Amino acid sequence: MVLNSIQERQLAEHAASHELHVLSREVVDFFYTQTFSPGEYETEEDVCRAFADVLLRHWKLCCIVSYLRDDETGSLRECAIHTHQDLQKEQALRASAQLADAVERQQREIHLWFDDVGDATEVELTGAFQLAQRNSEDLQDVFERAQVRAGAAVPIYARGALVGALVVMSADPEILHAALKGVRYVAAPIMIALGNARRYRALREQSRHIEQLVEELRQRGGALEEANDELQRVARYRSLFLQRMSHELRTPLTSMLGFTEIMIEQENLSEAQSRFCERIQSAGLQLQASLNQLVDISRLEGGQSELFLHEFSLREMLRETCGTVARLAQKQDVTIEYIIEMDAGAVVSDESKLRQVLYNFLAYAISRSPAGGRVTVNAGRGAAGAFHLEVSDEGEPLRDPAHLFRPEENTKVTNERGTNMNELGLMIAHRLIGMLGGSLEIGDAQEARGLRIRLNLPSRPVESAWGEADDICDQESH
């Protein structure tokens, strides 16, 4: 008898070990499926149902209910439910809820077994029955109405905290007793599977969000391409308009200036007639300068300007440019002085563009200077064969010199009349300095009044600097 008992126990242990081994393989298969086909078990309910199916393939349990902690309420809630078709589902769920509540309160595994007479065993019923009495309901009556004779609630932990419970019930206590190790084994990997499902949902949502962003970027890219095409079309029309306008206006304007010059120099005009002709000539010259500036800006923006390098005398270029603005300075009652170092010598650059740069800065300095003021130009050599030109005036100090070459930023706030021709000339000069490979320094004049602009230029521009007119940086000296 004793030998038979030992053999029966060994056979039972072997059978239980085999069941756990098969159960472990099925859990691994589930993880494999979840890894390579994550959409098959997407929700928490899908995962809990899958583990319930694993248990049902080994033991004929009447009821399996998975509980997970609700993030909003903080209490355990039903996640997945399996009940036999002959079972009283409502009563079974009421019994499982009380067992899950007992697990949550006592933080331990709860068992409840009933013998054939209807009495519960005295080993593991205390916690559950205390809960039933608190709810004014007899748990034994609930089990009898549900037609189950045994129940167990196994806690589910994650990082040492109770996050759920797996409740199983059976009409046959022996079946539940045989399945208890399997229930404990399954309860542990449930949270791993739930974590995988949650990560998959998060990745899927993130993927959808990325796809949505990509689609928005594609649509915006298409809109930007259309806008760019429209801008290029408008730029072409603007260039054609400026070319046509320049041609149509330059021809009659040249004739007007020529006849005005003849009338002033060769005709015997009265004082009033001479004065009127000089006004016509002054207005014509201003209009001619404006046309030239508009055409220059159009060419610079279209990348049509080229450098024509040759060697010339810096002294002669400076003298001739100061002579060109002499009439403008005389009208403003401003004196122009220029100082050239003895070793200034000859330089290699685009003389025409350098003249235009210097002329624009001188015109701006004259326009800023008060009557009786003075504009000073200094020229000299620097390190490594470079040279510099410095223009100083006696006008009012600028509040923000950084916006000197972006007058449109100041126009919105301080200048309702818009950008004048002198400011437009500065914009052109700024870009030409970039083409010539030079840099600018802006600061106060030495007398703490007025503005000082220093142009640092190489003795010979390099070809790589020709297309970098827009990349020149303004450097302020304090």
C-alpha positions in Angstrom: 0.0 0.0 0.0 2.8 2.4 0.9 4.6 1.6 -2.3 1.5 2.2 -4.4 0.9 5.5 -2.7 4.5 6.6 -3.5 4.1 5.5 -7.1 0.8 7.3 -7.4 2.4 10.5 -6.0 5.4 10.2 -8.3 3.1 9.7 -11.3 1.1 12.7 -10.3 4.2 14.8 -9.9 5.5 13.6 -13.3 2.2 14.4 -14.9 2.1 17.9 -13.3 5.7 18.5 -14.4 4.8 17.4 -18.0 1.8 19.8 -18.0 4.0 22.7 -16.9 6.6 21.8 -19.5 3.9 21.8 -22.2 2.4 25.0 -20.7 5.8 26.7 -20.9 6.1 25.8 -24.6 2.7 27.3 -25.3 3.6 30.5 -23.5 6.8 30.8 -25.5 4.8 30.2 -28.7 2.5 33.0 -27.7 5.4 35.4 -27.2 6.8 34.3 -30.6 3.4 35.0 -32.2 3.2 38.3 -30.4 6.6 39.3 -31.6 6.2 38.5 -35.3 2.4 39.1 -35.6 1.8 41.8 -32.9 -1.5 42.9 -34.4 -3.1 39.5 -33.5 -3.0 40.3 -29.8 -3.4 44.1 -29.8 -5.5 44.8 -26.7 -5.3 43.8 -23.1 -8.5 41.8 -23.5 -6.9 39.8 -26.4 -3.9 39.0 -24.3 -5.9 37.8 -21.2 -8.2 35.7 -23.4 -5.2 34.1 -25.0 -3.8 33.0 -21.6 -7.2 31.8 -20.6 -7.3 29.6 -23.7 -3.9 28.2 -22.7 -5.4 27.1 -19.4 -8.6 25.7 -20.9 -6.6 23.5 -23.3 -5.2 21.7 -20.2 -7.9 21.9 -17.6 -11.7 22.1 -17.9 -12.2 25.1 -15.7 -15.7 26.6 -15.5 -14.7 30.2 -15.1 -11.6 32.3 -15.8 -11.6 36.1 -15.1 -8.7 38.4 -15.5 -8.5 41.6 -13.4 -6.2 44.6 -14.1 -5.7 47.8 -12.1 -7.5 50.7 -13.7 -5.3 53.8 -14.1 -8.2 56.2 -13.5 -9.9 54.5 -10.5 -6.9 52.7 -9.1 -9.0 49.6 -8.3 -9.0 46.2 -10.1 -11.4 45.9 -13.0 -12.6 43.0 -15.2 -10.5 42.7 -18.3 -11.4 39.3 -19.9 -14.0 36.8 -18.9 -14.5 33.2 -19.8 -17.5 31.2 -18.4 -18.9 27.8 -19.3 -22.2 28.0 -21.2 -24.0 26.0 -18.4 -22.6 28.3 -15.6 -24.6 31.0 -14.0 -22.5 33.8 -15.4 -23.8 36.7 -13.2 -23.3 34.7 -10.0 -19.9 33.5 -11.1 -18.7 37.0 -11.8 -20.0 38.2 -8.4 -18.0 35.4 -6.7 -14.9 36.2 -8.8 -15.1 39.9 -8.0 -15.1 39.1 -4.2 -12.1 36.8 -4.6 -10.3 39.5 -6.6 -11.2 42.1 -3.9 -9.8 39.8 -1.2 -6.5 39.5 -3.2 -6.3 43.3 -3.4 -7.0 43.8 0.3 -4.7 41.0 1.6 -2.0 41.1 -1.1 -1.8 37.3 -1.2 -3.2 34.3 -3.0 -6.8 33.3 -2.0 -8.3 29.8 -2.2 -11.8 28.6 -1.4 -12.8 24.9 -1.4 -16.2 23.3 -0.6 -16.8 19.7 0.3 -19.8 17.6 -0.7 -21.7 18.5 2.4 -21.4 22.3 1.7 -18.8 23.1 4.4 -15.7 25.0 3.5 -12.3 23.8 4.5 -10.9 25.7 7.5 -7.5 26.4 6.0 -7.8 29.2 3.5 -11.4 30.7 3.8 -11.0 33.4 6.5 -10.1 36.3 4.3 -12.8 35.6 1.7 -15.5 35.1 4.2 -14.7 38.3 6.1 -15.1 40.1 2.8 -18.4 38.4 2.1 -19.8 39.3 5.5 -18.8 42.9 5.0 -20.8 43.0 1.7 -23.7 41.4 3.5 -23.7 38.5 1.2 -22.8 34.8 1.9 -20.0 33.8 -0.4 -21.0 30.1 0.0 -24.5 30.9 -1.3 -23.0 32.8 -4.3 -20.8 29.8 -5.1 -23.8 27.4 -4.9 -25.9 29.6 -7.1 -23.1 29.8 -9.6 -22.8 26.0 -9.4 -19.0 26.0 -8.6 -17.4 24.2 -5.7 -13.9 25.7 -5.7 -12.2 29.0 -6.5 -8.7 30.5 -6.4 -7.4 34.1 -7.0 -3.7 34.4 -7.9 -2.2 37.9 -7.7 -0.3 39.4 -10.6 2.7 41.5 -9.7 4.8 43.9 -11.7 8.0 45.4 -10.1 6.8 44.3 -6.7 3.4 46.0 -6.9 0.0 44.2 -7.3 -1.4 45.1 -10.7 -4.0 42.4 -11.2 -5.5 39.1 -10.3 -6.3 35.9 -12.2 -9.4 34.2 -10.8 -10.3 30.6 -11.7 -13.3 28.6 -10.5 -14.4 25.0 -11.1 -17.4 22.7 -10.3 -14.8 20.0 -9.4 -12.3 20.9 -6.7 -9.9 18.2 -7.9 -9.7 19.9 -11.3 -8.9 23.2 -9.7 -6.3 21.6 -7.4 -4.6 20.1 -10.4 -4.7 23.3 -12.4 -3.4 25.6 -9.5 0.3 25.3 -10.4 -0.5 26.1 -14.0 -2.6 29.1 -13.0 0.3 30.4 -10.9 2.7 29.7 -13.8 0.5 31.6 -16.3 -0.1 34.6 -14.0 3.5 35.7 -14.1 4.1 36.2 -17.9 0.7 37.9 -18.4 2.3 41.3 -17.5 5.1 40.7 -20.0 2.6 40.0 -22.7 0.5 43.0 -21.7 3.6 45.2 -21.8 4.4 44.0 -25.3 0.8 44.7 -26.4 1.0 48.2 -25.0 4.3 48.9 -26.6 3.0 47.7 -29.9 0.0 50.0 -29.6 2.3 52.9 -28.7 4.6 52.2 -31.7 1.6 51.9 -34.0 0.2 55.2 -32.9 3.7 56.7 -33.2 3.9 55.2 -36.7 0.6 56.6 -37.6 1.6 60.0 -36.3 4.8 59.9 -38.3 2.9 58.9 -41.4 0.6 61.8 -40.9 3.5 64.2 -40.5 5.1 62.8 -43.6 1.9 63.3 -45.5 1.6 66.8 -44.2 5.2 67.5 -45.2 4.6 66.1 -48.6 1.5 68.3 -49.0 3.4 71.3 -47.7 6.4 70.4 -49.9 4.1 70.4 -52.9 2.6 73.8 -51.9 6.2 75.2 -51.5 7.1 73.9 -54.9 4.1 75.6 -56.4 4.9 78.8 -54.5 8.5 78.6 -55.6 7.4 78.2 -59.2 5.1 81.2 -58.9 7.9 83.3 -57.3 10.2 82.4 -60.1 7.6 83.3 -62.7 7.0 86.6 -60.9 10.8 87.2 -60.8 11.1 86.6 -64.5 8.2 89.0 -65.2 9.8 91.6 -62.9 13.1 91.3 -64.6 11.4 91.7 -68.0 9.5 94.7 -66.7 12.6 96.3 -65.3 14.5 95.8 -68.6 11.6 97.2 -70.7 11.1 100.1 -68.3 14.8 100.8 -68.2 15.0 100.9 -72.0 11.8 102.9 -72.4 12.8 105.5 -69.8 16.5 105.7 -70.4 16.2 106.8 -74.1 13.9 109.9 -73.5 15.7 110.6 -70.2 19.0 110.8 -71.9 17.6 113.2 -74.4 16.1 115.4 -71.7 19.4 115.5 -69.8 21.4 116.2 -73.0 19.2 119.1 -74.1 19.1 120.5 -70.6 22.9 120.5 -70.5 23.1 122.3 -73.8 20.6 124.9 -72.7 22.5 125.6 -69.5 25.9 125.8 -71.1 25.2 127.3 -74.6 21.9 129.3 -74.4 21.6 132.8 -73.1 19.0 132.0 -70.4 17.7 134.3 -67.8 18.4 133.6 -64.1 14.9 132.1 -63.7 15.3 129.9 -66.8 18.7 128.7 -65.7 17.3 127.8 -62.3 14.4 125.9 -63.9 16.8 124.0 -66.2 19.0 123.1 -63.3 16.0 121.7 -61.4 15.0 119.7 -64.5 18.6 118.4 -64.7 18.7 117.5 -61.0 15.4 115.7 -61.2 16.5 113.8 -64.3 19.8 112.8 -62.8 18.0 111.5 -59.7 15.6 109.6 -61.8 18.5 108.2 -63.8 20.3 107.1 -60.6 17.1 105.4 -59.4 16.7 103.5 -62.6 20.3 102.4 -62.4 19.8 101.2 -58.8 16.7 99.2 -59.7 18.4 97.5 -62.6 21.4 96.7 -60.4 19.2 95.1 -57.7 17.5 93.1 -60.4 20.8 91.8 -61.8 22.2 91.0 -58.3 19.1 89.1 -57.3 19.1 87.2 -60.6 22.8 86.4 -60.2 23.6 88.2 -63.5 26.4 90.4 -62.2 30.0 89.6 -63.0 33.3 90.9 -61.9 35.7 92.5 -64.3 39.1 92.7 -62.6 41.9 94.9 -63.6 44.6 96.9 -61.9 43.9 100.6 -61.1 45.1 103.4 -58.9 43.2 103.5 -55.6 44.1 107.2 -55.2 42.7 108.2 -58.7 39.5 106.1 -58.1 38.9 107.8 -54.7 39.6 111.3 -56.1 37.3 110.8 -59.1 34.4 109.3 -56.9 34.6 112.2 -54.5 34.5 114.6 -57.4 31.4 112.8 -58.7 29.5 113.5 -55.4 30.9 117.0 -55.1 27.8 118.6 -56.6 25.5 116.6 -54.2 27.7 117.7 -51.3 27.6 121.3 -52.4 23.8 121.3 -52.5 23.8 119.9 -48.9 26.5 122.4 -47.8 28.7 119.5 -46.8 32.5 119.4 -47.1 34.2 116.2 -48.4 37.7 115.4 -47.3 39.7 112.3 -48.4 43.0 111.0 -46.9 45.1 108.4 -48.8 48.1 106.8 -47.2 51.3 107.1 -49.2 51.6 103.3 -49.8 48.0 102.9 -51.1 49.3 102.3 -54.6 47.4 100.1 -57.1 44.9 97.4 -56.4 43.3 94.7 -58.5 39.5 94.7 -58.3 36.4 95.6 -60.2 36.8 99.4 -60.4 33.3 100.1 -61.6 31.6 98.2 -58.8 34.0 99.6 -56.2 33.2 103.1 -57.4 29.5 102.3 -57.1 30.0 101.1 -53.5 32.0 104.1 -52.5 29.5 106.5 -54.2 26.5 104.9 -52.4 28.2 105.2 -49.0 29.3 108.8 -49.7 25.8 109.7 -50.8 24.3 108.2 -47.7 26.9 110.0 -45.5 26.1 113.3 -47.2 22.3 112.8 -46.8 22.9 112.2 -43.0 25.2 115.2 -42.5 23.9 118.6 -41.3 24.5 121.8 -43.2 28.1 122.8 -42.6 29.1 119.2 -41.7 31.9 117.2 -43.0 32.3 113.7 -44.6 35.8 112.1 -44.4 37.1 109.3 -46.5 40.3 107.4 -45.5 42.0 104.8 -47.6 45.0 102.7 -46.9 46.7 99.3 -47.0 46.1 96.4 -44.5 47.7 93.1 -43.8 48.4 90.6 -46.5 48.0 93.1 -49.3 44.4 94.0 -48.4 43.2 97.6 -48.4 40.4 99.5 -46.6 38.1 102.5 -47.2 36.6 104.3 -44.3 33.7 106.8 -44.6 32.8 109.0 -41.6 30.0 111.6 -41.2 28.7 114.0 -38.5 25.1 113.0 -38.6 22.9 111.6 -35.7 24.1 108.3 -34.3 22.0 105.3 -35.4 20.0 103.5 -32.7 20.4 100.1 -34.3 23.2 99.9 -36.9 22.5 96.2 -37.5 19.4 97.1 -39.5 21.3 99.6 -41.7 21.3 97.2 -44.7 17.8 96.0 -44.0 15.8 99.2 -44.1 12.5 97.4 -44.7 12.6 96.3 -41.0 12.7 99.9 -39.9 10.2 101.0 -42.5 7.3 99.2 -40.6 8.0 101.1 -37.4 9.7 104.4 -38.1 9.4 105.3 -41.8 6.0 105.4 -43.4 7.3 106.9 -46.6 9.2 103.6 -47.4 12.8 102.9 -48.4 14.5 106.0 -50.1 17.1 105.9 -52.8 20.0 106.3 -50.4 18.9 103.3 -48.4 18.4 101.3 -51.6 21.9 102.3 -52.6 23.2 100.8 -49.3 21.5 97.5 -50.0 23.2 97.4 -53.4 26.6 98.4 -51.9 26.2 95.7 -49.3 25.8 93.0 -51.9 28.6 94.3 -54.0 30.9 94.2 -51.1 30.1 90.5 -50.8 30.8 90.0 -54.4 34.2 91.7 -54.0 35.0 89.4 -51.1 35.1 92.2 -48.5 33.6 92.8 -45.1 32.0 95.8 -43.3 32.5 97.3 -39.8 30.0 99.8 -38.5 30.6 102.0 -35.5 30.5 105.6 -34.1 32.8 108.3 -35.4 35.7 109.4 -33.3 34.0 112.5 -32.1 31.2 110.4 -30.6 28.9 111.8 -33.2 28.0 110.5 -36.6 28.6 107.1 -38.2 31.8 105.4 -39.3 31.7 102.6 -42.0 34.9 100.7 -42.7 35.2 98.6 -45.9 37.8 95.9 -45.7 38.6 94.5 -49.2 41.2 92.1 -50.6 43.7 93.3 -53.1 42.4 90.7 -55.5 38.9 89.1 -55.0 38.9 85.3 -55.2 36.4 83.6 -57.5 34.7 81.7 -54.6 33.6 85.0 -53.1 31.8 86.1 -56.2 28.6 84.1 -55.5 28.6 84.8 -51.8 27.2 88.3 -51.7 24.3 87.2 -49.5 26.5 85.5 -47.0 28.5 88.6 -45.9 28.2 89.3 -42.1 28.0 92.7 -40.6 30.5 93.2 -37.9 29.9 96.0 -35.4 32.8 97.6 -33.6 32.0 99.3 -30.3 
